[in-house]
Amino acid sequence: MSRKNKFIREMKAKNKSAKAARAAERPQHTVPVLLKAMRVFAAIARGETDATAKSLAVTLGISPTTCYRILQSFLAGGWLRPDADGTFGLSLGLAPLMRPLLRHELIIETMREPLTALARATGMTTKLSIRQGDSAVTVFVASSPRTTAISSQVGAVFPLALGSSGATILAALPEAEAERILNSSPEDAWRFQKREDALRRVCEARRTGCCFDTGSYQPELHTASATVQAARHGLLGSITLLGFAYDFAPEKRPALLRELKFTAGGCVRLLESQELADDKSAGKPK
């Protein structure tokens, strides 16, 4: 076999192995080109790259033809707009799709200052999580003022069987629905806990409106949460403090619960006062 043919065979073998590795990493039961389209859209939305077709293709590792067709599809749907310099940006055609999210943005803005004040008062990261089906999603994070602290990420989605935040949301649901959600939780939810642990937290939250968790999500992550619910806003969620084990020492817990309940109650009152103001402006009776 000539050296050239040997080189070609080796390159083909390497490409085949690389392709198989990418396929193995790809989530199951998904559409590959749709995943690529999501990456293109996310890159434009974040503004992290020069959003021309060529630049996006190179940066994201997508073929130029596929990238071009993805962009044209988003343009046809009114989700993107072309700019004069050859780049792309988000289009106002997305506005109808964003209305449900805008409601949550108003909730976040209303609760931003109380949650930030809670993070300052306790020295711990504070987050707001809301129910999304059988899961919860983190929609706002107020970072701890300390240099060493537990952090959290906006957009993180987790099963309601996990943590104190999930338990306080489950506690506000009818028992049958909470039972169904726990029974259908993914196996990963039970990696660091038993079902009895989740039930104990739910019962604690039903009794007191708050509960603690000592590592059901990650062993080093300890949390305390309080339920926050405003029916007319469609909000069912939780306010959570995230810290280390020593942050939740027994002698500190009563003060932390007071701060959590005070903040949760204050947030609900702010949302209710906003509802009354909206009703008055719309001329609705009280």
Contacts in CASP RR format, 6 or more apart in sequence:
PFRMAT RR
TARGET T0000
AUTHOR 0000-0000-0000
METHOD contacts of the structure
MODEL  1
MSRKNKFIREMKAKNKSAKAARAAERPQHTVPVLLKAMRVFAAIARGETD
ATAKSLAVTLGISPTTCYRILQSFLAGGWLRPDADGTFGLSLGLAPLMRP
LLRHELIIETMREPLTALARATGMTTKLSIRQGDSAVTVFVASSPRTTAI
SSQVGAVFPLALGSSGATILAALPEAEAERILNSSPEDAWRFQKREDALR
RVCEARRTGCCFDTGSYQPELHTASATVQAARHGLLGSITLLGFAYDFAP
EKRPALLRELKFTAGGCVRLLESQELADDKSAGKPK
1 9 0 8 1.000
26 32 0 8 1.000
26 35 0 8 1.000
27 35 0 8 1.000
33 66 0 8 1.000
33 70 0 8 1.000
36 60 0 8 1.000
36 62 0 8 1.000
36 66 0 8 1.000
36 67 0 8 1.000
36 70 0 8 1.000
37 70 0 8 1.000
37 73 0 8 1.000
37 74 0 8 1.000
39 60 0 8 1.000
39 62 0 8 1.000
40 56 0 8 1.000
40 60 0 8 1.000
40 62 0 8 1.000
40 67 0 8 1.000
40 70 0 8 1.000
40 71 0 8 1.000
40 74 0 8 1.000
41 74 0 8 1.000
41 79 0 8 1.000
41 80 0 8 1.000
43 49 0 8 1.000
43 51 0 8 1.000
43 56 0 8 1.000
43 59 0 8 1.000
43 60 0 8 1.000
44 51 0 8 1.000
44 56 0 8 1.000
44 80 0 8 1.000
44 88 0 8 1.000
44 89 0 8 1.000
44 90 0 8 1.000
45 90 0 8 1.000
49 55 0 8 1.000
49 56 0 8 1.000
49 59 0 8 1.000
50 87 0 8 1.000
51 87 0 8 1.000
51 88 0 8 1.000
51 89 0 8 1.000
52 85 0 8 1.000
52 86 0 8 1.000
52 87 0 8 1.000
52 88 0 8 1.000
53 64 0 8 1.000
53 67 0 8 1.000
53 68 0 8 1.000
53 71 0 8 1.000
53 86 0 8 1.000
53 88 0 8 1.000
54 64 0 8 1.000
56 62 0 8 1.000
56 67 0 8 1.000
56 71 0 8 1.000
57 63 0 8 1.000
57 64 0 8 1.000
57 66 0 8 1.000
57 67 0 8 1.000
57 68 0 8 1.000
60 67 0 8 1.000
62 70 0 8 1.000
71 80 0 8 1.000
71 88 0 8 1.000
74 80 0 8 1.000
74 88 0 8 1.000
75 81 0 8 1.000
75 82 0 8 1.000
75 88 0 8 1.000
77 93 0 8 1.000
78 91 0 8 1.000
78 93 0 8 1.000
78 94 0 8 1.000
79 90 0 8 1.000
79 91 0 8 1.000
79 93 0 8 1.000
79 94 0 8 1.000
80 88 0 8 1.000
80 89 0 8 1.000
80 90 0 8 1.000
80 91 0 8 1.000
81 88 0 8 1.000
81 89 0 8 1.000
81 90 0 8 1.000
81 91 0 8 1.000
81 92 0 8 1.000
82 88 0 8 1.000
83 89 0 8 1.000
103 233 0 8 1.000
103 234 0 8 1.000
104 130 0 8 1.000
104 139 0 8 1.000
106 274 0 8 1.000
107 139 0 8 1.000
107 230 0 8 1.000
107 233 0 8 1.000
107 235 0 8 1.000
107 271 0 8 1.000
108 128 0 8 1.000
108 139 0 8 1.000
108 140 0 8 1.000
110 267 0 8 1.000
110 270 0 8 1.000
110 271 0 8 1.000
110 274 0 8 1.000
111 128 0 8 1.000
111 140 0 8 1.000
111 228 0 8 1.000
111 267 0 8 1.000
111 270 0 8 1.000
111 271 0 8 1.000
112 140 0 8 1.000
112 142 0 8 1.000
114 263 0 8 1.000
114 266 0 8 1.000
114 267 0 8 1.000
114 270 0 8 1.000
115 126 0 8 1.000
115 127 0 8 1.000
115 128 0 8 1.000
115 140 0 8 1.000
115 142 0 8 1.000
115 239 0 8 1.000
115 263 0 8 1.000
115 267 0 8 1.000
116 126 0 8 1.000
116 142 0 8 1.000
117 263 0 8 1.000
118 126 0 8 1.000
118 142 0 8 1.000
118 239 0 8 1.000
118 241 0 8 1.000
118 259 0 8 1.000
118 260 0 8 1.000
118 263 0 8 1.000
119 125 0 8 1.000
119 126 0 8 1.000
119 142 0 8 1.000
119 143 0 8 1.000
119 144 0 8 1.000
119 145 0 8 1.000
120 145 0 8 1.000
121 259 0 8 1.000
122 241 0 8 1.000
122 247 0 8 1.000
122 256 0 8 1.000
122 259 0 8 1.000
123 144 0 8 1.000
123 145 0 8 1.000
123 146 0 8 1.000
123 149 0 8 1.000
124 144 0 8 1.000
124 146 0 8 1.000
124 149 0 8 1.000
124 150 0 8 1.000
124 241 0 8 1.000
124 242 0 8 1.000
124 243 0 8 1.000
124 247 0 8 1.000
125 141 0 8 1.000
125 142 0 8 1.000
125 143 0 8 1.000
125 144 0 8 1.000
125 149 0 8 1.000
125 150 0 8 1.000
125 151 0 8 1.000
125 152 0 8 1.000
125 241 0 8 1.000
125 242 0 8 1.000
125 243 0 8 1.000
126 141 0 8 1.000
126 142 0 8 1.000
126 239 0 8 1.000
126 240 0 8 1.000
126 241 0 8 1.000
126 242 0 8 1.000
127 138 0 8 1.000
127 140 0 8 1.000
127 141 0 8 1.000
127 142 0 8 1.000
127 152 0 8 1.000
127 165 0 8 1.000
127 239 0 8 1.000
127 240 0 8 1.000
127 242 0 8 1.000
128 138 0 8 1.000
128 139 0 8 1.000
128 140 0 8 1.000
128 141 0 8 1.000
128 228 0 8 1.000
128 237 0 8 1.000
128 238 0 8 1.000
128 239 0 8 1.000
128 240 0 8 1.000
129 136 0 8 1.000
129 137 0 8 1.000
129 138 0 8 1.000
129 139 0 8 1.000
129 165 0 8 1.000
129 166 0 8 1.000
129 169 0 8 1.000
129 237 0 8 1.000
129 238 0 8 1.000
129 240 0 8 1.000
130 136 0 8 1.000
130 137 0 8 1.000
130 139 0 8 1.000
130 235 0 8 1.000
130 236 0 8 1.000
130 237 0 8 1.000
131 160 0 8 1.000
131 169 0 8 1.000
131 236 0 8 1.000
131 237 0 8 1.000
132 157 0 8 1.000
134 159 0 8 1.000
134 160 0 8 1.000
134 181 0 8 1.000
134 184 0 8 1.000
134 185 0 8 1.000
135 157 0 8 1.000
135 158 0 8 1.000
135 159 0 8 1.000
135 160 0 8 1.000
136 157 0 8 1.000
136 158 0 8 1.000
136 159 0 8 1.000
136 160 0 8 1.000
136 165 0 8 1.000
136 166 0 8 1.000
136 169 0 8 1.000
136 237 0 8 1.000
136 238 0 8 1.000
137 155 0 8 1.000
137 156 0 8 1.000
137 157 0 8 1.000
138 152 0 8 1.000
138 153 0 8 1.000
138 154 0 8 1.000
138 155 0 8 1.000
138 156 0 8 1.000
138 157 0 8 1.000
139 154 0 8 1.000
139 155 0 8 1.000
140 154 0 8 1.000
141 151 0 8 1.000
141 152 0 8 1.000
141 153 0 8 1.000
141 154 0 8 1.000
143 149 0 8 1.000
143 151 0 8 1.000
144 150 0 8 1.000
144 151 0 8 1.000
144 243 0 8 1.000
149 242 0 8 1.000
149 243 0 8 1.000
150 220 0 8 1.000
150 221 0 8 1.000
150 242 0 8 1.000
150 243 0 8 1.000
150 244 0 8 1.000
151 242 0 8 1.000
152 242 0 8 1.000
158 166 0 8 1.000
158 217 0 8 1.000
159 185 0 8 1.000
159 186 0 8 1.000
159 188 0 8 1.000
159 189 0 8 1.000
160 166 0 8 1.000
160 167 0 8 1.000
160 169 0 8 1.000
160 170 0 8 1.000
160 181 0 8 1.000
160 182 0 8 1.000
160 185 0 8 1.000
161 170 0 8 1.000
161 181 0 8 1.000
161 182 0 8 1.000
161 185 0 8 1.000
161 189 0 8 1.000
161 190 0 8 1.000
161 195 0 8 1.000
161 198 0 8 1.000
162 189 0 8 1.000
162 193 0 8 1.000
162 198 0 8 1.000
162 216 0 8 1.000
162 217 0 8 1.000
163 198 0 8 1.000
163 201 0 8 1.000
163 213 0 8 1.000
163 215 0 8 1.000
163 216 0 8 1.000
163 217 0 8 1.000
163 223 0 8 1.000
163 225 0 8 1.000
164 201 0 8 1.000
164 205 0 8 1.000
164 210 0 8 1.000
164 211 0 8 1.000
164 212 0 8 1.000
164 213 0 8 1.000
164 223 0 8 1.000
164 224 0 8 1.000
164 225 0 8 1.000
164 238 0 8 1.000
164 240 0 8 1.000
165 223 0 8 1.000
165 225 0 8 1.000
165 237 0 8 1.000
165 238 0 8 1.000
165 240 0 8 1.000
166 225 0 8 1.000
166 238 0 8 1.000
167 198 0 8 1.000
167 201 0 8 1.000
167 202 0 8 1.000
167 204 0 8 1.000
167 205 0 8 1.000
167 211 0 8 1.000
167 213 0 8 1.000
167 225 0 8 1.000
168 205 0 8 1.000
168 209 0 8 1.000
168 210 0 8 1.000
168 211 0 8 1.000
168 225 0 8 1.000
168 226 0 8 1.000
168 227 0 8 1.000
168 237 0 8 1.000
168 238 0 8 1.000
169 227 0 8 1.000
169 236 0 8 1.000
169 237 0 8 1.000
169 238 0 8 1.000
170 178 0 8 1.000
170 181 0 8 1.000
170 182 0 8 1.000
170 198 0 8 1.000
170 202 0 8 1.000
170 205 0 8 1.000
171 178 0 8 1.000
171 202 0 8 1.000
171 203 0 8 1.000
171 205 0 8 1.000
171 206 0 8 1.000
171 209 0 8 1.000
171 211 0 8 1.000
171 227 0 8 1.000
172 227 0 8 1.000
172 229 0 8 1.000
172 236 0 8 1.000
172 237 0 8 1.000
173 181 0 8 1.000
173 236 0 8 1.000
178 202 0 8 1.000
182 195 0 8 1.000
182 198 0 8 1.000
182 199 0 8 1.000
189 198 0 8 1.000
192 215 0 8 1.000
192 216 0 8 1.000
192 217 0 8 1.000
192 218 0 8 1.000
192 219 0 8 1.000
193 215 0 8 1.000
193 216 0 8 1.000
197 216 0 8 1.000
198 216 0 8 1.000
201 211 0 8 1.000
201 212 0 8 1.000
201 213 0 8 1.000
201 216 0 8 1.000
202 211 0 8 1.000
204 210 0 8 1.000
204 211 0 8 1.000
204 212 0 8 1.000
205 211 0 8 1.000
205 225 0 8 1.000
205 227 0 8 1.000
208 257 0 8 1.000
209 226 0 8 1.000
209 227 0 8 1.000
209 261 0 8 1.000
210 224 0 8 1.000
210 225 0 8 1.000
210 226 0 8 1.000
210 227 0 8 1.000
210 257 0 8 1.000
210 260 0 8 1.000
210 261 0 8 1.000
211 224 0 8 1.000
211 225 0 8 1.000
212 222 0 8 1.000
212 223 0 8 1.000
212 224 0 8 1.000
212 248 0 8 1.000
212 253 0 8 1.000
213 222 0 8 1.000
213 223 0 8 1.000
213 224 0 8 1.000
213 225 0 8 1.000
214 222 0 8 1.000
214 245 0 8 1.000
214 248 0 8 1.000
215 221 0 8 1.000
215 222 0 8 1.000
215 223 0 8 1.000
217 223 0 8 1.000
220 244 0 8 1.000
220 245 0 8 1.000
221 242 0 8 1.000
221 243 0 8 1.000
222 242 0 8 1.000
222 243 0 8 1.000
222 244 0 8 1.000
222 245 0 8 1.000
222 247 0 8 1.000
222 248 0 8 1.000
223 240 0 8 1.000
223 241 0 8 1.000
223 242 0 8 1.000
223 243 0 8 1.000
224 240 0 8 1.000
224 241 0 8 1.000
224 248 0 8 1.000
224 253 0 8 1.000
224 256 0 8 1.000
224 257 0 8 1.000
224 260 0 8 1.000
225 238 0 8 1.000
225 239 0 8 1.000
225 240 0 8 1.000
225 241 0 8 1.000
225 260 0 8 1.000
226 238 0 8 1.000
226 239 0 8 1.000
226 257 0 8 1.000
226 260 0 8 1.000
226 261 0 8 1.000
226 263 0 8 1.000
226 264 0 8 1.000
227 237 0 8 1.000
227 238 0 8 1.000
227 264 0 8 1.000
228 235 0 8 1.000
228 237 0 8 1.000
228 238 0 8 1.000
228 239 0 8 1.000
228 264 0 8 1.000
228 265 0 8 1.000
228 267 0 8 1.000
228 268 0 8 1.000
229 235 0 8 1.000
229 236 0 8 1.000
229 237 0 8 1.000
229 268 0 8 1.000
230 268 0 8 1.000
230 271 0 8 1.000
230 272 0 8 1.000
230 275 0 8 1.000
232 275 0 8 1.000
233 271 0 8 1.000
233 275 0 8 1.000
235 271 0 8 1.000
239 260 0 8 1.000
239 263 0 8 1.000
239 264 0 8 1.000
239 267 0 8 1.000
241 247 0 8 1.000
241 256 0 8 1.000
241 260 0 8 1.000
248 256 0 8 1.000
276 286 0 8 1.000
279 285 0 8 1.000
279 286 0 8 1.000
END
